[in-house]
Amino acid sequence: MRWLRRFRSAIKGAVTGWKGQGFDFSNWFGRTFWGIDNSKLATNETIFSVVSRLSNVLASLPIKLYKSYDVVHTQASDTLTNSPNPNMSSFEFIRIMETMRNETGNAYALIERDIRGQPHRLTPLDPAYCEPLLDTDTGELWYQVNGANGTYYFHNLDIIHVKHIVGSSGLKGINPINVLKNTNDYDQAVREFSLNEMKGAPNSFILTYGSNVDGKKRQEVIEDFKRFYRENGGILFQEPGVEIDPIERKYVSADTLTSERITRSRVANVYNVPVTFLNDTEGQSYSSNEQLMLTFVQMTLIPIVRQYEQEFNRKLLTETERRQGLYFKINVGGLLRGDSKSRKEFYHGALRDGWMTRNEVRRWEDLPPIPGPADELWISGDMYPLNMDPRERKEKPSDSKGNEEVKGGEES
């Protein structure tokens, strides 16, 4: 069986590295596969809202390739961060992948490589045409992709697959919209009932007349009633022997609001986002926007970001590159910066405690670095370079303005 495994590995490598007419999938995007049915998103504004926000937030986060905390550039990083394919930018690619993941539970993208095995194109695939399979002989994961010209099989290292949680005996993520099926049905039933009540009840009346009125007279009363209502803009004249009572509306707006609140709460639970994230001010309260973003980042965004990072690291980088210390990282720090007062207190403590330089603060605030001691670590004392011996610190007499000048000595 060893020779069979080696043979399969050789075929996998040949398919992965080959770029020929038979394996050119550049026309897949927008034609064969890109036909996702967005009916669920288009008919439920609550689900559309949470999916839209999650995909936009994730696509807005900067992603870079690092090596020992320094940004590096390779073909893989250029493909992912600049132009995944000729039809879209990195923002569009991540947003489409996250939209598919939240709509169907799974998102797939084909990794096309050049003759050297380096990624040079990432093409999103419609989840409806992708199926993960396990090789019973080797136990390796493969993906079956149904195309217009036949069925293709790709090794798991050639398919980026991000998903929601997986069941105990499956390889695919659970569809969150299917989980919300009962909620959607209930919400739709309440909306339809409320709409029918609003349309049918306002202009309904009970017309009462004497029992001695014959059929001809009865019809005349009805026609006269209709004519008065039509010609006088809803004004009715009640004649002797005829009673007109409007039918009271049973529609209560509070019922619809309660239903919408229940729907938002259930959608928020399924997508693991704070209810306030869906503009619901009841049920959860936060003292500041910073606290809300902290909850959102810790509970919702970090698991999603970690899944993307590990998929990119495992499938866009070679084993040699990973051993050299290269890794992709999606920066969520910008979401935790808080307001100006919180940032001021954070930076003030970091500078005076000596674990952040002034130029690092400027980089966090998107300001250019300045030369000189701005790259040195200082601690309060009040303040001198961190690597200076306090015994060598010399003070000059106060100047004419009463300020003391501090001069540091040479390093021992």
N, C-alpha and C positions, 0 to 999 in steps of 0.2 A: 504493500500500500504506500510505501514511502515514495516510490517512483511516480505513483499516480498523483500524490500531493505536490511533488516537485513539478510535474507536468502542468498541473492546474495553476500553480504559482507562476510558472513561466508564461502561460496564456494570459493570466491576469496582468502581469507586467507588460506584456506586449500590447494588450488592449488599452491599458492605462497610458502608455507612452506613445502609442501610434496616433498619427494625425493624418488621416487619409479621407478619401471620398466616402468610404463606407462608414466612417465614424465621425463625420462632421455633423454636429448637432446644433450648429449656429442658427438653423431655421426653426428649431423647436419652440423658441420663445415667441409668443404672439400668434402661433399658428396651430401646431398639433396639440399642444398641451394647455396653453394659456386660455382657458375658458371656464374659470371658476364660477360656480353659481353663487352669487352674492345675495340670493333672495332673502335669507334670514337676516343679513345685515341691513338690507334695504327696507325691511318691514318692521323692524324693532329698533326704535331710536335709542333705547337704553343699552342694548348690546352693541349697537353701532358706536355709541359714545365711548364705552369702555375699551373696545377694540381699537378705535381710532386713537385714543389717548395713549394706550400702551404702545402701539406701533410707532406713533410719532415721537414719544419720549425716547424709546429705545433707539430709533434711527437718528435722533439728534445727538446722542452721546458720542464723543470722539473715541475712535478705536485706532490704536497704534501698535506697532511691533517693537518690543523692547528687548534689550540685552543688558542685564545688570543695571536696570533703571534708566538706561540711555536709549533714546529712540534710534532705531536702525531701519534701513530701507533694503528690501529685497523684491524680487519679482512677485512673490506671494503677497507681500504687504501692499505693493502698488496695485495689484489686481483687486484686492479686497477693499482698500481704502479710497481708491480713485475711480476705477472703471471695472466693475465686475464683468460686464459684457458691453458690447457696443450700443446697447439700447437703454442703459440706465446708469445712474450714479450709485455710489455706495449708500447714500440715504435711501434711494428708492428700493435698492436691493434688500436692505435690512427691513424696511417698512413692509414690503411685500411678504417677506418671510414671516415676520411677526403677525401680520394680518392672517395669513394662511394658518399659522399655528393656533391662533385664537379662534378661528372660524371652524376649522376641521379637526383640530387637535394635533395636526402634523404639518410640517413644512419641509419640502425637499428641494435641493439644488444640486445639479450635476456639476462636478469638477472636471473640466477639460484641461488636459496637460499637453505641454509641448514634447518634443522628442527627448528632452532632458528630464522629463517627469515633473517639471515645474508648473504649477497652476497658472493658466493664462486666461481662463474664462469660467464664470460661474453663472449657470442658467437655472432659474427657478422652474420647477416642474409642478404640474397640477397634481395635488395629492390623490385625486380620484383615479389616476393612472399609475400610481406607485404602490408596490406591495413588498414589504420586507419578508424575506424567506431565510430559513436556516438550512445549510447544507448538512444533511444527515451523516455524511461520511466524515467531514472535517469539523463540523460544528461552527463554521464561519458564517457570518451574516452577509447575505446578498440582497439586492433589490431588483425586483422584476418591474420593468417599465414598459407599458404598452404604448407603442407608437403607431403612427399611420402606416408605416411600412413593415411592421412586424413587432416582435417582442424582444426587448434587450435585457441583459442581465449585467449588473454592475456590482463590483465588490463594495463593501461598506466604506472603504477608504476613499471611494470616488463619489460618494453621495453625502452631502451635508444634510443631516436629519435632526431637526429640533422639534420637540413635542411637549405636550402636557403629560401629566403623570400616566404611567402605563399600568394596566391591570396585572393581576398575578400570573396570568398565563398568556400574555400577548407581547408583541413587539412594537405595536403602534400606540400612540397617545390617545387618551379618551377624548372624545369630542365634547367640548364644554356646552355647545348649543343643544346637543342631545340631552345632556344632564338637565338643561333648563326647559325641556319640552313641556312639562306640566305647568311650569311658571308661565311660559309663553301662551299656552292654551288658556289658562285662567285669565291672564292679562287681556288677551284678545276677546274673550267672552265678555268680560266686564266692559271693555270699550264698545263692543257692538251693542250691548244692552243699553249702555248710557247714551249712545248715539241715536238709537231707535227711540228712546224716551224723549230725547230733546227734539227729535224731528216730529214725532207723532202726537205728543201730549198737548202742546201749547194751544192748538186751535180746535180742541174737542169740547163739545157741549152736550148737555142733556136737555132736549126739547120736550116739554110736557104740555099736553092739551087735553081738553075735556073728552070723556068717553063717548059723548053723544055726537062727536064730529064724524061725519061720514067720510068715505074714502076720497071723494073729490075735494072736499073742504080740507082734508088732511094734507093732500098734495099741494094745495094752494098755500097752506101755512108754511110748508117746507120750502117751496120755491120763493115765497116772500121772505123767509128767513135768510136764504142764500143771497137774494138780491140785496137786501139791506146790509148784510155783512160785506158783500163785495163792493158796493157803491159807496159806503160810508167809512171805509178803512177800518173795519172791525167794530164799529159802533152798532149796537143792536137796540131796538125799541121793543119793550115788552108790553104787549097788548093784553087787555083783560081776557082771562081764560087761557092764557099761554104763559108758561113758566120756562125760563132759560137759566140753567145752572152750568157753569163751566166745570169740566172734569179736572180735578186737581192733579198736578204732575207728581209722580212718584220718584222722579230723578232727584238725587241729592248729590251736589258736587263733592261733598266730603267723602262719599263712597269711592269716587274715582281717585281722589287724592290718596286715600288709604291704600287702594290697590296699587297705585304707582309707587308708593313708598315701599310696599312689600316687594314689588318687582325689583326695585333698585337694590334693596337689601339682599335679595337672593342672587342677583347678578353679581353684586360685589363679593358675596361669599364664594361663588363659583370661580370667579377670576382672581380671588384673593387680593382685592384692593380695598382700601378704606371706603366706607360708605360716603364720606365727605368728598371723596374723589369724583363722585357722580353728582355733585351739587346738592347733596342731601344734608341739610343743616341739623337734622334731628338724629338722635341715636348715638352720635359720637361728637365730641367736642375737643378741640385742640386749642391750647393757649396761644399758639403762634403758627404761622405758615412753616416755620422751621421744624416744629414738632410733627406736623402733618407729613412733610417731605421725608423726615427721618423714618417715620412708620412705613411710608410707601416704599422707600428704598430698602429697608431691612426686610420687610415681610414679602414684598412683591417683586422688586426689581433685581435684587441680588441673586436669587435662584435662576432667574431668566438669563441674566448677564453671564453667570457662571457657566450655564449650559452652552451658550454661544461661544464663549472663550475656549472651552474644552473641545468643542467641535472644530473650531478653527485651528487650535494648536495641534490636534491629533491628525487632521486631514490635510491641512495646507502646509504644514511644516514637516520636514523629514525627521527621522529619528536622530540623525547627526546634528541637525540644527537645534533640536530640543536639548540634546546633551551639551551643546555649546552655550546654553542659557537663553535662547530666543523664546519669546512667548508673546501672544497677543493679549492686550488688555483693553477693556472698555472702561473709560473713566467716568465714574458716577459722582466724583467729588463735587462737581459743579452744582448738583442738586442739593447738596448739604451745606452750602455756604451760608444760608440764612440771610437775614437782613443786614443793613450796614452796621447797626449797633452790635449784633452778635459777631460779625466778622471783625470789628474793631477790637472787641474783648479777646477774641481768639488769637488774633495776630499779636496783640499787646503781650499776652501771656507767653506766646511762643518766642517772641523776640527777647523778652526779659529773662526767660528761663534757659535760653541758649540752645534751643533745638531747631531753630529756623533762622535763616539769614534774611536780610532785607530784600535781596534780589529774588529769593524764593517767594517772598510775599508779593513782590511786583509781578512775578510770573503768574501766580495764582489770580491776580487781578488783571491779567492781560496787559501789563505795562512792560516796556523794554527794560532790561537790566542796566545798571549804572556801574561804571568802573570804580575801583578803590575798595575801601573797607566794607562795602555793601555785601561782599561775598564771605565775610568773616562772621563767626558765631560769637555773640556777646552775651554776657550775663550781667544782671544788675549788681552795681557795686559802688557808685552808679555810673556807668556801665563801662566795661573794659573788655578787651579781647579775651576769649575763653582760654586761650593757650598761654596767657601771661601769668607769671608768678605774682601774686598779690603783694609780696614783699618788695618787688621792683617797681611798684606803682608810685609815681611821683606827682605831686600836685603843685601847680603854679599859683601864685597869689591871684586873688580876684581881679578881674579887669575893671575898667571904669564903670561898667554896667552892673557890676556886682556878680558876674557869672564866673564860675570856677572852670579852668581849663584842665583837662586830664590828659596826661601824656604817658604813653606806655613805653616801658623799657624794652630792651632787646630780650629775645628768648634765651633762657638759660640752656 
